[in-house]
């Protein structure tokens, strides 16, 4: 959305959207049992490393999947006992 389009939105609509967003945010905090202070502190610590987390997450998921494949292979091999 361009700045011109944003400026064309009536102020009462912008205010209502902000209020809806804040309400949803507070409801989500309540769901996860986090205070607004906790959220502020969390953001202070998580924001500086967010880009690293974004890069690391897919890599870690890949390795977890590979480990699971290996573990399942080992379990399958242990079930197969041809000489018993």
N, C-alpha and C positions, 0 to 999 in steps of 0.2 A: 504494500500500500504506500503510495507516495505521500510526501508531506502535505501536499495540497489536499489530497483526499482525507488525510487525518484531520487537518484543520477545518474541513467542512463538516465534521461530525459535531453535533450540538453538545454543548458542555454538560447538559443534564444526562445525556447518553453516556458520555465519558465517565461521569461521576457514578452512575449506576453500574457500569462495567467494573470500575475500581472496587466498589462496595461488594459486588458479587464475587470478585476475585479474592478479596480479603476474607469474606465469609467462608468461601471454599477452602482457603488456606487454613483458617482457624479450625474448621471441621476436620480437616486432614490431620492437623496437629493433635486434636483430641483423639482421633482414631488410633494414632500411633503413640499416644500418651507422652507427648512432647510439649513442653511449654514454649511460649514465644521466645523466652530467654534462651532455652536449649537450642531452638532453631537458629537463633542469631549466632550463638557460639559455634554450632555445627557448621554454619555457612562460613564463619571466619576461618575455620580450619580446613574445610573441604574445598573452598573456592580456589585457593592457590595451587592445589594439586589436581584440579578437575581435568585438565588436558592430559596429564599423565595417566589418570585413571581411565580416561576414554581410550587411550592407546593400549593400555595394559589389559583391559577387560577382555577383548576378543582373543588376545594371546593366551590369557589364563584359561579361558573357556576351551580353547583348542587343546591345551595340554591336559586339562581335566578329562576331556573326552577321550584322548589318547590313552591316558592312564586307565580309564574305565574299560576300554577295549582290551588292554593288556590284562587287567585283572579278570575280566570275563573269560579270556582265553586260558588263563592259568586255572581258573575254576573248572572250565570244561575239560582241560587235560587231566585234572585230578579226579574227575568223575569217570574218565575212561581208563579202566584198569584191565587190559586184555589178559593178564596172566593170573587173575584171581578166580 
